[in-house]
């Protein structure tokens, strides 16, 4: 069974079509590192005892692709962490939390929209300011001020 053959139908060291035979390095706790190449691509897979890939690195004409799967993933640095992409999507199936011990800022060169079943804007200490270059519109069934 391998990352490319989850059913385990080909021999463990069978070469992918047109490629070299994979090279497997046994690691602790039943994990393995599988390195394979062919058709101008190279693949590195960190697989568990069942053959499921938890880390995949693919190198091809389009560049390097990295995929990480597992129960938990943590990134930590004592310096800055920057993520830059043409497009960025974050999704938490059970929630998303952003926190900081300092200031936070969200800025968009285009439209900024927040959508939720309900929304709560609260200042734990200090003012809430709304400033617009144009009109400010508040729409709702009822608008309650100071209640």
The 8 nearest C-alpha neighbors of each residue, nearest first, counted from 0:
[[7, 1, 5, 50, 4, 11, 6, 2],
 [2, 0, 4, 50, 3, 5, 7, 11],
 [1, 3, 52, 4, 5, 50, 51, 44],
 [4, 2, 1, 5, 0, 15, 6, 7],
 [3, 5, 1, 7, 6, 2, 0, 8],
 [6, 4, 7, 0, 1, 2, 3, 50],
 [5, 7, 4, 8, 0, 1, 9, 3],
 [0, 6, 8, 4, 5, 9, 1, 10],
 [9, 7, 6, 4, 10, 0, 5, 11],
 [10, 8, 7, 11, 13, 4, 0, 12],
 [9, 11, 13, 12, 8, 7, 0, 14],
 [12, 10, 13, 0, 9, 1, 7, 21],
 [11, 13, 10, 21, 20, 14, 22, 23],
 [14, 12, 10, 11, 20, 9, 15, 21],
 [15, 13, 20, 19, 18, 21, 16, 12],
 [16, 14, 18, 17, 13, 20, 19, 37],
 [15, 17, 18, 14, 37, 19, 38, 13],
 [18, 16, 37, 15, 38, 19, 14, 36],
 [37, 19, 17, 15, 16, 36, 14, 38],
 [18, 20, 14, 36, 37, 21, 35, 15],
 [19, 21, 14, 13, 12, 22, 35, 18],
 [22, 20, 35, 34, 12, 14, 23, 19],
 [21, 23, 34, 33, 35, 20, 24, 12],
 [24, 22, 33, 32, 21, 34, 25, 31],
 [23, 25, 32, 31, 26, 33, 22, 34],
 [26, 24, 31, 30, 23, 32, 27, 29],
 [27, 25, 30, 31, 29, 24, 28, 32],
 [26, 28, 29, 30, 25, 31, 47, 48],
 [27, 29, 30, 26, 48, 47, 31, 25],
 [30, 28, 48, 27, 47, 26, 31, 25],
 [31, 29, 47, 26, 48, 46, 28, 27],
 [32, 30, 25, 26, 46, 24, 45, 33],
 [31, 33, 45, 24, 23, 44, 46, 25],
 [32, 34, 23, 44, 22, 43, 31, 21],
 [35, 33, 43, 22, 21, 42, 23, 44],
 [36, 34, 21, 42, 41, 22, 20, 43],
 [35, 37, 41, 40, 18, 19, 42, 34],
 [18, 36, 38, 40, 39, 19, 17, 41],
 [37, 39, 40, 18, 17, 36, 41, 59],
 [40, 38, 37, 59, 41, 60, 36, 58],
 [41, 39, 59, 37, 58, 38, 36, 42],
 [40, 42, 36, 58, 57, 35, 37, 59],
 [43, 41, 57, 35, 56, 34, 36, 58],
 [42, 44, 34, 56, 55, 33, 57, 35],
 [45, 43, 55, 33, 54, 32, 52, 46],
 [44, 46, 32, 54, 52, 53, 31, 33],
 [45, 47, 52, 51, 50, 31, 30, 53],
 [48, 46, 30, 50, 49, 51, 29, 31],
 [47, 49, 29, 30, 50, 46, 51, 31],
 [48, 50, 47, 51, 0, 46, 29, 1],
 [51, 49, 1, 46, 47, 48, 0, 2],
 [52, 50, 46, 47, 49, 2, 53, 5],
 [51, 53, 46, 2, 45, 54, 44, 50],
 [54, 52, 68, 67, 45, 46, 69, 51],
 [55, 53, 67, 45, 44, 52, 66, 68],
 [56, 54, 44, 66, 43, 65, 57, 67],
 [55, 57, 65, 43, 42, 64, 44, 66],
 [58, 56, 42, 64, 63, 41, 55, 43],
 [57, 59, 63, 41, 40, 62, 42, 64],
 [58, 60, 40, 62, 61, 39, 57, 63],
 [59, 61, 62, 58, 39, 40, 63, 57],
 [60, 62, 59, 63, 58, 64, 40, 57],
 [63, 61, 59, 60, 58, 64, 57, 40],
 [62, 64, 58, 57, 59, 65, 56, 61],
 [65, 63, 57, 56, 58, 62, 66, 55],
 [64, 66, 56, 55, 63, 57, 67, 54],
 [67, 65, 55, 54, 56, 68, 64, 53],
 [68, 66, 54, 53, 55, 65, 69, 72],
 [69, 67, 53, 54, 66, 70, 52, 72],
 [70, 68, 71, 53, 67, 72, 54, 52],
 [69, 71, 72, 68, 53, 67, 73, 54],
 [72, 70, 69, 73, 68, 67, 74, 53],
 [73, 71, 74, 70, 69, 68, 67, 75],
 [72, 74, 75, 71, 76, 70, 69, 67],
 [75, 73, 72, 76, 80, 71, 77, 79],
 [76, 74, 73, 77, 80, 78, 79, 72],
 [75, 77, 78, 79, 74, 80, 73, 81],
 [76, 78, 75, 79, 80, 74, 81, 73],
 [79, 77, 76, 80, 75, 81, 74, 82],
 [78, 80, 81, 76, 77, 75, 82, 74],
 [81, 79, 78, 82, 76, 75, 77, 74],
 [82, 80, 83, 79, 78, 84, 76, 74],
 [83, 81, 80, 84, 87, 79, 85, 86],
 [84, 82, 81, 85, 87, 86, 80, 88],
 [83, 85, 86, 87, 82, 88, 81, 89],
 [84, 86, 87, 83, 88, 82, 81, 89],
 [85, 87, 84, 88, 83, 89, 82, 107],
 [88, 86, 84, 89, 85, 83, 82, 90],
 [89, 87, 90, 86, 84, 91, 85, 83],
 [90, 88, 87, 91, 95, 92, 86, 94],
 [91, 89, 92, 88, 95, 94, 93, 87],
 [90, 92, 94, 95, 93, 89, 96, 88],
 [91, 93, 94, 90, 95, 89, 96, 88],
 [94, 92, 91, 95, 90, 96, 89, 97],
 [93, 95, 91, 92, 96, 90, 97, 89],
 [96, 94, 91, 97, 93, 90, 92, 89],
 [95, 97, 98, 94, 91, 99, 93, 90],
 [98, 96, 95, 99, 103, 94, 100, 104],
 [99, 97, 96, 100, 103, 101, 102, 95],
 [100, 98, 101, 102, 97, 103, 96, 104],
 [99, 101, 98, 102, 103, 97, 104, 96],
 [102, 100, 99, 103, 98, 104, 97, 105],
 [101, 103, 104, 99, 100, 98, 105, 97],
 [104, 102, 101, 105, 99, 98, 100, 97],
 [103, 105, 106, 102, 107, 101, 99, 97],
 [106, 104, 107, 103, 111, 108, 102, 112],
 [105, 107, 104, 108, 111, 109, 110, 103],
 [106, 108, 109, 111, 110, 105, 112, 104],
 [107, 109, 106, 110, 111, 105, 112, 104],
 [110, 108, 107, 111, 106, 112, 105, 113],
 [109, 111, 112, 107, 108, 106, 113, 105],
 [112, 110, 107, 109, 113, 106, 108, 105],
 [111, 113, 110, 114, 107, 109, 115, 106],
 [114, 112, 115, 111, 118, 110, 117, 116],
 [115, 113, 112, 116, 118, 117, 111, 119],
 [114, 116, 117, 118, 113, 119, 112, 120],
 [115, 117, 118, 114, 119, 113, 94, 120],
 [118, 116, 115, 119, 114, 120, 113, 139],
 [119, 117, 115, 120, 116, 114, 113, 121],
 [118, 120, 121, 117, 115, 122, 116, 113],
 [121, 119, 118, 122, 127, 123, 117, 128],
 [122, 120, 123, 119, 127, 124, 126, 125],
 [121, 123, 124, 125, 127, 126, 120, 128],
 [124, 122, 121, 125, 126, 127, 120, 119],
 [125, 123, 122, 126, 121, 127, 120, 128],
 [124, 126, 122, 123, 127, 121, 128, 120],
 [127, 125, 128, 122, 124, 123, 121, 129],
 [126, 128, 122, 129, 125, 121, 120, 124],
 [129, 127, 126, 130, 125, 122, 131, 120],
 [130, 128, 131, 127, 135, 126, 132, 136],
 [129, 131, 128, 132, 135, 133, 134, 127],
 [132, 130, 133, 135, 134, 129, 136, 128],
 [131, 133, 130, 134, 135, 129, 136, 128],
 [132, 134, 131, 135, 130, 136, 129, 137],
 [135, 133, 136, 131, 132, 130, 137, 129],
 [134, 136, 131, 133, 137, 130, 129, 132],
 [137, 135, 134, 138, 133, 131, 139, 129],
 [136, 138, 135, 139, 142, 134, 141, 140],
 [139, 137, 136, 140, 142, 141, 135, 143],
 [138, 140, 141, 142, 137, 143, 136, 144],
 [139, 141, 142, 138, 143, 137, 144, 136],
 [142, 140, 139, 143, 138, 144, 137, 146],
 [141, 143, 139, 144, 140, 138, 137, 146],
 [144, 142, 146, 141, 145, 139, 140, 137],
 [145, 143, 146, 142, 141, 137, 139, 138],
 [144, 146, 143, 142, 141, 127, 121, 126],
 [145, 144, 143, 142, 141, 121, 119, 140]]
